[in-house]
């Protein structure tokens, strides 16, 4: 069973490296440009870009080379952000242009396969797989609606983080709780520990399987992973909420981004 778990983990690490280094993966992000209600320029892009109540709008000429759905933009086009089920993207040559919405504000992300950090990427360092870091956990949801905890973000701003409950677990002889959110049926959390900022990135993310009706799930810290902002400074990542900074070293999971 341990051999299979270790093999699954190895496959997971390979998938992670392939995902972040894909042509338009996290390493390709070169800018997140917040948009005003008035048409304006986005550095390095043709046309005029702005935000309104429906999404991101662009006004360009066919000769500018901006396309949506493979068709040149020749006039004004609405792009729905990533929070919309029918989200749109645009392109300019190899660049992928992705509208996003965060707390009611709209921005345009630019992903470039030639981004220096993607070109220099040499992998993700990780601790060796260790089965003792995968432990049973019990999820207890908060009563009523999810709670909004205001936490600092990687861009220096504070934003609310929606959390839905806590998990309890025992690892390395320590009984602890962590505040988590629901991501679909699964659970997710933002954590730090005694390795954070020393042997690992400043903080890491975790994902847990959907809990059963009694709240039982598994916390596998071998799969603690680096947040998007570890791969590009232009991502917005929430820092751990209060209580999610463990006072012991979690020597499991991803550690750092490696560069050539």
Beta strands, then each sheet from edge to edge (+ up, - down):
strand 1: 29-34
strand 2: 48-51
strand 3: 56-60
strand 4: 66-68
strand 5: 71-72
strand 6: 75-79
strand 7: 89-92
strand 8: 95-102
strand 9: 105-111
strand 10: 121-126
strand 11: 134-141
strand 12: 147-152
strand 13: 158-163
strand 14: 165-171
strand 15: 174-183
strand 16: 186-191
strand 17: 204-208
strand 18: 216-220
strand 19: 225-226
strand 20: 254-259
sheet 1: 1+ 9- 8+ 7- 4+ 5-
sheet 2: 2+ 3- 6+
sheet 3: 10+ 20-
sheet 4: 18+ 11- 14+ 15- 16+ 17- 19+
sheet 5: 12+ 13-
end
